[in-house]
Amino acid sequence: MDLGLKGKKVLVTGGSKGIGKGIAKAFLEEGAEVAITARSKEGLNKAEQELTHVHTIQADLMKEPERERTFQQVQEVLGGIDILINNVGGSSGGKIEETSMDSFEEAMALNYFSAVHFSKLVLPGMKEKGHGSIVNISSIFGRESGGKATYNNAKAAMISFTKALADETIADGVRVNSVAPGAILHPTGNWQKRLEENPEKINQFVKDEIPAGRFGTVEEIADVVVFLASKRAAWVSGASLNVDGGQSNMNM
């Protein structure tokens, strides 16, 4: 299936490892021009070695001026942005009562405000061209409890934002959707760390909580993201799609 992505200009935030790197790789394989951002210079250097022709930009996307600088650099490097993948994120804290307000604010800045800000930055250019696609990487836990509240709250906001922005922009040719991964296993992820620390507990978790009987892979997320961003998904707007092997308790 030709997804029509050859030559498309793509920005993937948090693209130096894990799901973000997998998404960048999938777009490159489709012939797109891809820029990725991350905080770690070491991580970006490694991604450059693994991903042929990828463009890298080091930035702390929790900070508004850094997001604006990144956007300008991507514009200079790629000459525009056709597809935005808001992937950067992370979790912190623990029980709500024991988690500082700073942790809640930082989680919103990293997971949610970065997505809102980059979306606002790319929209004028997409509208001018009459086409564009934004895919937000949320989480199944944006719909239900599980994991850390700081992360879940931010991802819930992202899912809500996806639908609100999609309804505002579809008439201008810009589609906005969300992919909600379940538990994904990759070398730099939390699930890999937990599996190494307590394999018996995590293997039991997989047996009890994931109907498919295994963790998902980065590639399985990337395949869905690339499809949603493509012209083959032209009539999909405002959706939040679970990609989780049946793990979520929600079916919408």
C-alpha positions in Angstrom: 0.0 0.0 0.0 1.4 3.4 -1.0 0.8 5.7 1.9 1.9 8.8 -0.2 4.5 9.9 2.4 7.5 10.3 0.1 8.9 13.8 0.5 6.6 14.7 3.3 8.3 16.8 6.0 7.9 15.3 9.5 8.7 16.4 13.0 8.8 13.8 15.8 9.3 15.2 19.3 11.1 12.9 21.7 12.4 11.0 18.8 15.8 9.7 19.9 14.6 6.5 21.5 11.8 4.1 22.1 8.4 4.8 20.4 9.6 8.1 19.0 12.6 6.6 17.3 10.5 3.8 15.9 8.1 6.3 14.4 10.9 8.3 12.9 12.3 5.1 11.4 9.0 4.2 9.9 8.5 7.6 8.2 12.1 7.4 6.8 11.3 4.0 5.3 8.3 5.6 3.6 10.6 8.2 2.0 9.7 11.1 4.2 12.1 13.8 5.4 12.3 13.6 9.2 13.5 15.8 12.1 13.6 14.5 15.7 14.1 16.4 18.9 15.4 15.3 22.3 17.1 16.6 25.4 20.0 14.2 25.3 22.8 14.9 22.9 24.1 11.4 23.4 20.7 10.0 22.5 20.5 12.1 19.4 24.0 11.1 18.3 23.1 7.5 18.6 19.8 8.0 16.7 21.8 9.7 13.9 24.0 6.6 13.6 20.9 4.3 13.4 18.6 6.4 11.3 19.9 7.3 7.9 19.3 10.9 6.8 17.4 11.9 10.0 17.8 15.5 11.2 18.4 16.1 14.9 17.7 19.1 17.2 18.7 19.1 20.9 16.1 20.9 23.1 14.4 20.8 26.4 10.7 20.8 25.3 9.4 21.6 28.8 10.5 25.2 28.1 8.5 27.5 25.8 11.4 29.3 24.3 13.1 26.0 23.5 10.0 24.8 21.6 9.9 28.0 19.6 13.6 27.7 18.7 13.1 24.1 17.7 10.2 25.0 15.4 12.3 27.7 13.7 15.2 25.2 13.2 12.9 22.6 11.8 11.5 25.2 9.4 15.0 26.0 8.2 16.1 22.4 7.9 13.0 20.9 6.3 11.5 24.0 4.7 8.1 23.4 6.5 6.2 20.7 8.4 3.5 18.5 6.8 3.2 16.1 9.7 3.7 16.7 13.4 4.1 13.8 15.9 3.8 14.9 19.5 5.5 12.1 21.2 7.7 13.6 23.9 6.7 12.6 27.4 7.5 10.9 30.7 6.2 10.1 34.1 7.2 11.1 37.6 5.9 11.1 41.2 3.9 8.4 43.0 0.8 8.5 45.1 -1.1 11.8 44.6 -0.9 12.8 48.3 2.9 12.3 48.2 3.6 13.9 44.9 4.6 17.6 44.8 2.8 20.2 42.8 6.0 20.8 40.9 5.8 17.2 39.6 2.3 17.7 38.4 3.2 21.0 36.6 6.3 19.4 35.0 4.3 16.4 33.7 1.8 18.8 32.1 4.6 20.9 30.6 6.3 17.9 29.1 3.4 15.7 28.0 0.7 18.2 27.3 1.8 21.8 26.9 4.5 20.8 24.5 1.9 19.1 22.3 -0.4 22.1 22.5 2.4 24.6 21.7 3.8 22.7 18.8 0.3 22.2 17.3 -0.3 25.9 17.5 3.1 26.6 15.9 2.6 24.3 12.9 -1.1 25.2 12.2 -0.6 28.4 10.2 1.7 26.7 7.7 -0.6 23.6 7.4 -3.7 25.8 6.9 -1.9 27.9 4.2 -1.1 24.7 2.3 -4.5 23.2 2.8 -3.3 20.0 4.3 -1.4 18.6 7.3 -1.6 15.9 10.0 -1.0 16.0 13.7 -0.7 12.7 15.7 -0.5 12.9 19.5 1.0 9.9 21.3 -1.2 9.6 24.4 -1.8 6.4 26.5 -4.6 4.0 27.3 -4.1 5.4 30.9 -5.4 8.7 29.7 -8.8 7.0 29.8 -8.6 4.9 33.0 -6.6 4.6 36.2 -3.3 2.8 36.3 0.3 4.1 36.6 1.2 7.5 37.9 -1.5 10.2 38.1 0.8 13.0 36.9 1.3 11.1 33.6 -2.3 9.9 33.3 -3.7 13.4 33.9 -1.6 14.9 31.2 -2.5 12.1 28.7 -6.2 12.6 29.5 -5.8 16.2 28.6 -4.0 15.3 25.4 -6.9 13.1 24.3 -9.4 15.8 25.0 -7.2 18.4 23.2 -7.0 16.0 20.1 -10.7 16.0 19.6 -11.1 19.8 20.2 -8.4 20.7 17.8 -9.5 18.2 15.2 -13.0 19.7 15.0 -11.5 23.2 14.6 -9.1 22.3 11.8 -10.6 19.5 9.6 -12.4 22.0 7.4 -8.9 23.6 6.6 -7.5 20.2 5.6 -5.7 19.5 8.8 -6.4 16.3 10.6 -5.6 15.7 14.3 -5.7 12.2 15.8 -4.2 10.4 18.8 -2.7 7.0 19.3 -3.0 5.5 22.8 -0.4 2.8 23.3 -0.6 0.1 26.0 2.4 -1.5 27.6 5.2 -1.4 25.1 8.5 -3.2 25.6 11.8 -1.6 24.3 15.3 -1.4 25.7 15.1 2.1 27.1 11.6 1.9 28.5 10.2 1.5 32.0 8.7 -2.0 31.2 12.1 -3.3 30.3 13.5 -2.0 33.6 10.7 -3.6 35.6 11.0 -6.9 33.8 14.7 -7.1 34.7 14.0 -6.1 38.3 11.2 -8.6 38.9 10.5 -10.9 35.9 8.1 -13.1 37.8 5.8 -10.1 38.7 5.9 -8.6 35.3 5.3 -11.8 33.5 2.3 -12.4 35.7 1.1 -8.8 34.9 1.3 -9.6 31.2 -0.7 -12.9 31.7 -3.4 -11.1 33.8 -3.7 -7.7 32.1 -2.9 -8.1 28.4 -5.3 -10.4 26.5 -2.8 -10.8 23.6 -0.4 -12.4 26.1 2.7 -10.3 25.4 4.0 -6.7 25.4 3.5 -4.6 22.3 6.4 -3.5 20.2 7.6 -0.1 19.0 7.0 -1.1 15.4 3.4 -1.9 16.1 2.8 1.6 17.4 4.8 3.2 14.5 2.8 1.4 11.9 -0.4 2.8 13.2 1.0 6.3 13.5 2.3 6.4 10.0 -1.0 5.2 8.6 -3.0 7.8 10.6 -0.7 10.5 9.3 -1.1 9.4 5.7 -3.7 10.2 3.0 -5.0 6.7 3.4 -6.6 7.8 6.7 -8.1 10.9 5.1 -11.5 10.4 6.8 -10.1 9.8 10.3 -10.2 13.0 12.4 -10.5 13.5 16.2 -10.0 9.8 16.9 -8.0 8.3 19.8 -7.0 4.8 18.8 -6.0 2.2 21.3 -2.9 0.2 20.2 -2.6 -2.2 23.1 -3.4 -5.9 22.3 -6.7 -5.6 24.2 -5.1 -4.3 27.4 -7.3 -1.3 28.0 -10.6 -1.7 29.8 -12.2 0.9 27.5 -13.3 0.0 24.0 -13.6 3.6 22.6 
